[in-house]
């Protein structure tokens, strides 16, 4: 998937999960930073270019494109946010939810042509559930739409409380 797709989907997922415990705006701000930095790390460190007769092509590596390793690479940006939050409660929650940043990246990549790496019989093998091109506009649009819907659900989670539990009369 395109990097922007990873940003929106991961930000939506992390915001939805953290908005159960944090203010929506705090959850959105921290989740967006973690999603952008974490997905950028996974893509920049996890791709190398190989020279072929058609030119340079990007290829995924098992350094970041395995589920266990992606957990670590997706979690690292939450350590950078510790000085920003200042509150112990927010730091713990966002660090725990940031553990899902990498697996959300792998969830989207498993639907692309080359998939993700899984270790089987001591060798790295690629696993793909569907073989969509990474730049397929329909699949990228669907993933972005899911991310936006998760953001909308996170907003509704907070507005429901105000509209239905407080009387303004």
N, C-alpha and C positions, 0 to 999 in steps of 0.2 A: 504494500500500500504506500501511497505517498506520505511524506512526513507530516504534512498538514492534517491528513486524515488521522494519523496517530495522535497528534496533538489534541484534536477536538474530541475524539473518542475517549482517550485517557482522561482528559480534563473533565468530561462529562461523568465518567464512571467514578473518578476520585471525588468529585464535588458531591455527587449523589450520596456516596457512602459517608463522607465526612460531614455532610449537612445534618445527619441524624444527631451529631454531637456538638457541632459548632454553628455559629451564625453563618448564614448563607454567604455573605460577602467575604468573610474570613475564609470559609471553606473554598470558595471559588478562587480567590486570590492565591492561596497557598497551593491548591491542587493544580492550578494553571502553571505556576512556576515549576512544580515538580514534574508535570507532564511534559513541558517543553524541554527542560534540561535533561530529564531522564530519557525521553525518546530520542533526543539529539545524540546523547551519549551512546545509546544502543545502536543507532544507525551509523554514526561516524566511526566508532571503534569496530563495528561488526561488519563493515564492508571493505573490500579491497578491490582493486581494479586489475583485470587480467588482460594482457594483450592477445588479441585474436586476429585472424585475417580480416575481420570486419571492423576492427578497431578496439578500443578499450571498452570492456563491459564490467559493470559492478557485480561482485559476487559476495554472497553472505559467508561469514565465517562462524565456526562454533564458539568463538570467543564471547559473543553476546547473544547469539540467536539460538540458545537452548533455554528451556524453561527455568532450571535452577540458577543458571548464571544471569538470566535476565532479571530475576528477583533482586539480586545484588545490585546490578547496574541501574535498575529503576528506583532502588531505595536510596542510593548515594545522595541524590539531590536533597532529600529530606534532612540530611545532616547539615547541609549548607543553610537551611532555614532556621536552625536553632537560635542563632542570634536575632533573627527577625521577629520571631513570635514573642519571645520574652516570657511566655506563660508555660509552665510545666505541663498543664492539661492539654493545651493545643499542640505542643511538641510531641507528646506521646501519641495522641490520636492521629496526627498527620503522618508520623513516622510509621505507625502500624498500617495505615491505609496506603501509604506509598509502596508497601510491599507488593501491591497489586498493579503497579505501574508497568513493570516489565512483562508480567504475564498477559496484560491487556495488549501490549505490543505483539507478543507471540500469537495471541488469539487472532489478530488481524493478519499477521504474516502467514499463518498456517493455511489461509485461503488463497495465497498467491501461487504462482507457477512452481517456484522452487521450495516453498514451505519453510520449515524450521528443522533444526538438527535434533536427532534423538540418538542416544548411544545404544547400539544393539550389537551384541557379541563382540564388544571391545572396539567397535568401529563406529564412526559417525555416519548416520544415514539420514537422508532428508525425508520428511514426512509432510505431505500436503493433502488437505481434505478436498480442496477444489483447485483447479489450475487456472485461476484468473490472472491476467497480466497485472502487474503492480499499478499501472496507470489506467486501469479500466474505469471510465467515468461513472458507470452505473454502480459498481461495487464500492468505489470510494465515496460516492454520493450517499449510498445506503449507510455506510459506516459513520459518515459525518452526521447524517440525519439521526441515527441512533444516539450519537453523542449529544446532539442538541436536545433530543427528547429527554435524555437523562438530566441535562441542565434544567430543562423546563420542569421536570418532576421534582428536582431539588428546590426550585423556587416555590412550587406549589406546596411543598412540604411545610414551608414556613408561613406562607400566606394563609393556609388553611387554619392554622392556630389562631391567627389574629382575627380572621373574619367570623369564625364560628364559636370562639370561646370568650370573646370580650364583647360586652354590650357598650355601645357608644352613646346611649341615650341619657 
